[in-house]
Amino acid sequence: MDRNLIAIGCALCFTTCGLASVAHAAEQAPTVFEDVGALKLQPVDDTVLANQTGKGIVGDIISGVVINLLSQWQLPNGATAVASGALSIVTNALNAPSVQVSSSASVTRNGPWGSGANHNASASGGQNVNVNGVSQITQVAGNGNLGTNQALIDFDASPGSLTGGTYNNATSAAASNANGSVTAAVSFANGGISIALQTPAGMATQTIAPGSAQQAGMIAQLLQIAGNNQQVANQLQLHLQTQQMSASMLRQIGVLQALQNTVRR
């Protein structure tokens, strides 16, 4: 499992270090999930992105990665679905990784009134989009809905943000209501992370997939809402900690590059 989880962190460093974007579709003022507003857009300078290869920024290397995913859905009948996943990869002085994971899912039961689903409305197609890199898709059909995709990247994260938190070492979690109409699930599998919420009024998903020989890595946030008075949020937080390369590591990289140039000739 550790090898696959380390691959997740590497894929993120290769493909998402420049991510700092928010897609927001709303038809009413936010009244639920106030913590969503705590996520702020963090610009990353072009000079940083120009030198970012996933291996390092100028003389720095990425020494720690923490990923937090959270998806929440509240229906007007009081039912709520929540799923979350967290991954921490921190290297020590000997460059040995320490990997921790956590997953949880919960669904509260329905209230006495309707789910707000609109069987005459549809929101579809976004799940068929294949993107190399990062995508945030919000599809809404209905009235009074709040749907938010938000992502935050924090460079040079503090040690506390990487080592803090509680990890239950569970690689999957799932929950549903009594009749199965509302479900929440999270899974670490195939070197990636996926979260899925399903309700009578639509679905919310977040997917992180590592790169392969066939395609680059992917981060995807998707909301599909076909109903009224739904409140939905996808949140992704990526913390990256860097440290200065040692002199010996810089020499090793220089030797490797010299050998590569010799082979090319």
Buried (B, 14 or more C-beta within 10 A) or exposed (E): EEEBBBBBBBBBBBBBBBBBBBBEBBEEEBEEBEEBEEBEEEEBEEEBEEEBEBEBBEEBBBBBBBBBBBBBBBBBBEBBBBBBBBBBBBBEEEEEBEBBBBBBBBBBEBEEEBBBBBEEBEBEEBEEEEEEBBBBBBBBBBBBBBBBBBBBBBBEBEEEBBBEEEEEEBBBBBBBBEEEBBBBBBBBEEBBBBBBBBBBBBBBBBBBBBBEEEEBBBBBBBBBBBBBBBBBBBBBBBBBBBBEBEEEBEEEBEEEEEEEEEEEE
